[in-house]
Amino acid sequence: MIDLATLTIEKAHASMQAGEFTARELVEAYLARIKEKNDTINAYLEVYDDVLSQADAADQRFKDGTATLLTGIPIALKDNILVSGKRVSCASKILDGYVGTYTATVVTKLLSEGAVLLGRTNMDEFAMGSSTETSAFGVTKNPHDLSRVAGGSSGGAVAAVAMGGALAALGSDTGGSVRQPASFCGVVGMKPTYGAISRSGLIAMGSSLDQIGPITKTVRDAEILFSALSFHDPMDSTSLPDDMRTVAHTETRKIGVPRDIMSGEGMDAAVFANFKLSLAKLEKAGYVVVPVDLPLMQYSLAVYYVLMPAETSTNLARFDGIRFGYSVPGKTPDEAFAKTRGQGFGKEVRRRIMLGAYVLSHGYYDAYYNKAIAVRRMIEKEFATVFETVDAIATPTSPFPAFKIGEKASDPLAMYLSDIFTVPANIAGIPAISIPAGKTNDGLPLDFQLMTAHACEHTLFKIASLFESLT
C-alpha cells in the first residue's frame, strides 16, 4: 500500500528508483483515490484515457536509466492549460467540445521529463472567481469540509492535491488564483515572478497578470516544479531572458509586515491570531519582524479590477461562435455573436467583459485605465524600495478561512475581497507563496503568505522551507 498522504516528489522518485513500486502502481493508487473522491468533490472535469500508458512509458525510463526527478510523477492540470489533442474548456460552455491544437510549453517540459498527466481540473469560468462557483460544470467542494468552497480560480487543481488525487498540479494565478485556494485547502501554492514560467499555451485572462504556478503538498515540491519549468521560452514574448531570472539579494534577516494590517482590521479573528503566531515562529528562528510602509498597497485591488477586466474584454473577444466552440445561429452576424456570447458566457464573465469594455471606452480610458497603469508602476517601485531593507513581506493569504458554498455568490464585492492580500504580488510582478500554517477550531486550514523581491524565488523558498519546518 502506497502512503499517498506523506508522499513527496523526492520520496516517490526514490521509491520508484529502488523498485519499491512502479509508476503504474503509483498512478493506479491515484486513480483509485480519484474514483473514490471525485464524484463528491468535483475536482476533475476529465481524467485522461492514456494515463496508464504514460505510466508504462515512465517505467521504461526507469529501466533504461533515463528517468529524471519528475518521471512517473502524477500531475493534474488546470482546465486552461492546452494539451494537443485533448479537450480544454476553461470550465465554460462557450468552449464546449474544443480540443487543443498545440501543447503548452509547461506541459511539453513535463512530458519531456516523463511526468504523468492525470487530467484537467475544474476552475472558475475563464479563471474569473475566487470559489470555483462560476464553473459551468458545478462547484468544487473543499476536501476538509464539503459544505465549503475550495477557493478559486484554481479550486479543482488545489482540491485534487488536497484530496490525494494528484501528487502535484499546475494552476494559473492572476490575482491569487493559486495561492487563495491553496490556503483554503491546506496545501502549498506558489506564484512565480511574472515571466519566470512560460504562458505559451495558457488561455489568457489578464495577460499582464497571468502566471502559471505549482500546487503541492510541500515547499520543496513547489521548488522542484518551479526549477523544472523556469526557463526562457521564445514562444512567450513576456518570458524573462536567462540573465534576468535570478537577482542577487543581500540578506537582512528581516521580515516586513505592512503597517496597515498589523491591527487585524477586516480580518477573521482566527486568521489574525494565526498570523501573529506565524510571525512569532519566524522570530524564534532568528528573523526580526519589522513594520513596513506600503501606503499604495491598499490600492492594488482597485487597480486590479480596472486592469484585469480591460485585458479580459480584449482577450475574450476571440470567442465569437464563428471560429471554434459553442455557437448559436442568428439572422445576422451581430445577432449570432450576441446570442453566442450571451448564452455561452456565465454571469461573472459577462460582468467583467462589460466592465473592461467600459474602462477602455472613449472618455473613460484616461480616467480609469491609464490611471491604473500609473498607480501600478508606483506600487512596483514601492515594493522594490521596501525589499531593499527586508528579505520578505509577510501577510495572511486570505482574510478569512474557506467560506460556505453560496455564502458570497450573490455579492461580487465580498467575493473580490478574497484577493485583497494576494493581488499586490500580481500587480507588482513579484513571487509569492502560500504555506499551510495551522487550522481553526473547526478544522479549517489557515495560511501564511510570503512575498519576495522580483526574481528572488531562491529567497522565497529558503524562508518558506524554514517556516514549514517550524509548523
N, C-alpha and C positions, 0 to 999 in steps of 0.2 A: 504494500500500500504506500503510495507516494503522499507525503505530507505537504499538501498544497499551501497550507496556512503559513508555514515557515520557509517556503521555497523562495530563493532569490535567483537571479540570473547566474551568478557565480556558482552557487550550490548546484543548480540544475546542470550547468556545464560540467562541473567536476564529476557529478554522478553519471552523466552520460559518457564522459570520457573513461570513467572507471568500469563501465558496463553494469552499473547497479540498476539502471533502467534505460530503455531505448527512447528515442524521440517519439516513436509511435506510441509507446506506453504512456509517455508524458502527455501527449496530445489527447489520447483516449481518456485520460483522467480528467482533463479539462472539458472535453466534450460531454463526459458523464455529468460533470457539475453544471454545465450549461443546460443539459436536458433536465436536470433536477430543478434548477432555479429560474431559468429564463421566462417560462410561461407566467410566473408570478411577478418577476422584477422588470421584465421587458427591456433588458439591456441591449440585446442583439436584435437587429432587424433581419439579419441573414447570417447563417453560418455557411461558409464556402463549401462547395461539394468536393473540392480537391485537397482538403486538409490532410487526410491520411497519406495521400501520395506525396504531399510536401514533406511530411514527417519521414516517409521512407527515403526520400532523397537526402534528407538531413542525416539519417542513419548511415547512408552510404558514405557521406563525407567523413563521419567519424571512423568508418572502416578504412578509408583510403588516406586518412591523415590530413585532410584539407579543412577540417572543422574549425570554426572561429568561435569566439565567446558567445555570439548570438545564434549560432547554428542550433536548430531544433527548438529555439525559444518561442513559445506560443504568444503571439501578439495580436491584439484587436485594433481595428482602425475605425475612427470616427467616419460617419457616412458622408463626409465632404472631401475625402481623400481618394483620388482616382486610382483605379487598377484596371488596366486594359482588359476588356472582355468581361468585366464584372459590373453588376448594377451599382449605381450610386444615385442617391435621391436627395441628399440634404434634408431628409425627413420631410419632403414637400410633395404635395400632389402634382405640382407643375413639372416635376422631373420623373413622373411615373413611367417606368419602363426604360429609362435612359441607361445605356451601357457605356462605360468608359472607353474612349478611343485611344488613350495613351496612359502610361503609368507615371504617377507622381515620383519625383526624384527620391523622396524619402523611402518610398516603397521599393523602388529599384535597388536602393542601397541595402535595405533589409533582405531582399531576395538574394542579392549577391553574397550576403553573409550566411545564407541558409536558414534565416528565421522562418517560422511557420505562421502564415496569416490566417487567423481563425475566422474572421468575418467582419461585417460592418455593424457599427453600433448606433443606437438611437441618439437623437440630439434635438435641440430646439430647431425649428424650421429655419434653414439657412443660417444657423448659429445665432438666431435672434431670440434671446431669452435667457433667464437665469434659473430655470427649473425643469427644463425639458417638457414643460406642459404645452408648448406651442407646436410640438411634433404632430404631423398628420397621422402618425401611427400610434398614438397613445403615450401617456406619461411613463417615464422610467421611475420606478419606486426605489427608495433608499433601502439598501440591504440591512441597515441597522434598525429600521422602523418603517414598515411597509405603508404606514399612513402618511409618510413624509416624502418630500421630493428628494431626488438625488443631486439636485443642483443642475446648472447648465452654463453654457450650452452643451458641454461635453458630458452630459449626465450618463449616457449609455456607456461610454468608454470607461468612465470612472467606476460606475456600478459593476461593470464586467470584472474589473480588477478587484473591487471590494468584495464581491460575492465569490471570488475564487474561480471565475470563469475565464481568466486570462492572467498570464504572469506579468504582462505589461500591456500598455496601449498607447496609441498616439491620438492626441486631440488637437484642437486649434484654440488659441487664446487671443481674442480681440480686445476684451476688456476685463478678462478674468475667467474666461470660459473653461480653462483647465484647472486653475487654482481654486475657484469657488466651489465647484462640485467635489474636488478632491478634499476640501475642508469639510464639506457636509458628510462625506462617506469615509473619512478617516484614512486616506491614503496620501501619497506624495504627488503633487502636481507642480510642474515647472514651466515657466515661460522664459525662453532664452532672449538674449539681446535681439532686437529687430535686425533681421538679415543674417543671423547666425545659422539658421536652418532653412533650407530652400522651401519656397512656397510654390514652386512649379508643380502643378497637379493638385493644388488645394483650391477648391471652388471658393472664389473670393467673396467676402462680405465687405470689410473695410480694408482696402489694400495697404494703407499706410500704418495699419494697426495689427493686422492678422499675423500670427506666428504659430507654427506647429510646435507642440511641446510634449514631453513624455509624461506618462501617468504610471506610477509604480508603487510598490509597497515600501521601498526603502530609498533613501537619498543616493546610496551607491548605485542602485539600479538606474535611477534617473541620470546619474553622471555617465554611466556606461552607454545608455542610449544617446544622450546628448553628444558624447565624444564620437560615436559612430556616425552621427548624422550631421555634425557640424563641419562643413567644408564648402568651398566656393563652388557655386553652380552657375555656369554660363547661361543656363536656361531661365534663370531668375535675375532680372535686372536689379533687384534690391539686395541680392546676395552679397555679403561682405567679402572683400578681397582677403587673401590669406594674411597679408601683413596688418590687417585691422581686426583680426579675430581674437587676439589676446592683448589686453592692455595691462601694463605693469601697475601695481598698486602698492604704495608704501603702507605697511601695516601699522595701524594705530591702536589696536586692541580696544576700540571704542564702538559701541552700538548706538546709533542715533534713534531717538523716538520723537516724532513730530509733536511739538509742544501742544498743538490743538487737541490731540487725542488723549493726552495724559489725564484728563479729568474723567474720561469714560463716558462723556455725554453722548447720547444717541446709540450707545452700545448695550446689548443684553448684559445683565449683571454677571452672569456666569462667564460670558466671553471676556469681560473686563478683568474679572478676578483671575481667570486662567492666564490672561495676557501678562498681568503683573507677576504671577508665579513663574511664567516662562522667562521673563526678564531676570528674575532673581536667580534662576538656574544658570543663565549665562554669566551673571555677575560672580556667582560662586566658582565658575570655571575660569575666572580671570579677566573677563571683559568689563569695561566700565560703561555703564549706560548713561547717556547724556541727552538732555533735551535739545532738539534742533529746530530751527525756524524754517518752515516751509509754508509761508503765508499764501502762496499761489496754489498749493496742492489742493486746497478746498475747491478750486475752480475746475479741477480735472474732469469731474463728472459732467459739468456743463459743457466743457469743450468737447468731450467725447460724444455727447448727444447732439452736437452740431456736426462734427466731422464724420462720425460713423454713418448717420443716416444719409449724408450727402454722398459719401462713397458707395453706400448701399444702393441708392437710387440709380447711380450710374452703372454699377456692376450688374444689377439685376435687370437692366433694360434689355439684355440679350434674350431673356426668357419671354418670348412673344407668341409661342404656339405655332410658329411657322417653321423654324429650323429643327427643333427637337422637342421631345417631351409632350406634356399634356396640351391638347388643342381643342377649342370649341369653335365650330363653324359660325359664321356670321354673314349677313347680307353684304357687308362691306369689310375691307381690311380693318378699318378702325373698330367696327363692331366686334369682329373676331378677336382682335387684340384686347379690347376691354373685357369681353366675356372670359377669355382665357386667363387673363391675369386676375380678374375678379373672383373667379372660381378656383383657380389653381393655387393662388397665394392665400395663406391664412391671415387672420386679422392683424397680428403683430407685424408681420412682414409688410402688409399694406400700409399700416400706420407709419412705419419707418420710411418706406418709399415716399409717401406723401410729405412727411416732414423733411426728408432730404431734398425733394424737388422744390419745396418751399424755400429752404435756406439758400438754394442755388439760383433762385429765380431773380429776374431783373428787379432791382430796387432793394433786394434783401441780401444779395451776395456779399457786398461790403460790410453791411451791418452785422451779419452773422458769420458767414464762412471765413472771410478774410480776418475778422477779429479773432475768431477761434484759432486760426493758424498762428496769429501773432502771439496769443496767450500761450499756445503750445510751445513755441520757441522760448518764451520766458520761463515756463515750467522746466524745460530741459536744462536751461542754464542754472536754474535754482538748485536742481538736484545735483548737477555737476559740481557746483560750489560746495554743497554740503558734503559730498563724497571726498573732498579734499581733507576733511577733518575726521571722518568716521569710516569704518570698514563696511558697515551695512546699516540699513534703516529697517527697523522692526515695526510691524503693526499686526493686528489680527488680520486674517484673510477675509473674514466676513464679520459684519457687526452683530450677527445672530447665528445660532445653530440652524440646522435644517428645519424648514417650516412645513406645516401641514399642506398636503396636496389641496389645491383650491383656495388656500388662505389668502394669497396675494394675486391670484389670477385676474381678478376684476379691477385691480388697482395698479396700473403700469408704473406709476411713480414710486410706489412702495417696492415694487419688483426691481426697479432700476437702482434703488439704494443698496441692493445686494452687492453692487460692484464698487461701492464707494472707496474701499481700501485697495482694490485690485487695479482699477482703471489707471491710476497715476503711472504705473510701470509701463503700460502700453503707450500712454501719451508721451512719456519721456524716452521710450525705446530701450529701457534697461532690463536686465534679467531679474527674475523674482521667483521665489519658490514657496509653496505652502507645505508645511510639515505637520503631521498629527501631534497634538500637544495635550491630550487628555480627553476626558468625557464629562458631560453634565451628570447630574444626579439621576437623570432618566436614561443614561447610557448613550446619549448622542455625542458624536465626535466633536472635539474642539481643535483649534488650529493655531498656527503661528506662522506669520509671513516674514520673509527676509527679502530685501532688495539690495543689490549692489550696483556699482558704477558700470557704465557701458563697457561691454566685453570683459567683464571681471567675473565670469562664471566660476573660475578657479577659487576665488574668494567666497563666492556664494556656497559652493559645495563644501568648502572647508568648514565654514561656520555652521551650515545646516547639518553636516555629519556630526559635528560636535554636539549640537543641540539634540539631535536624535539619540545620541548615546546617553544623554542625561535624563531622558524621559522614560 
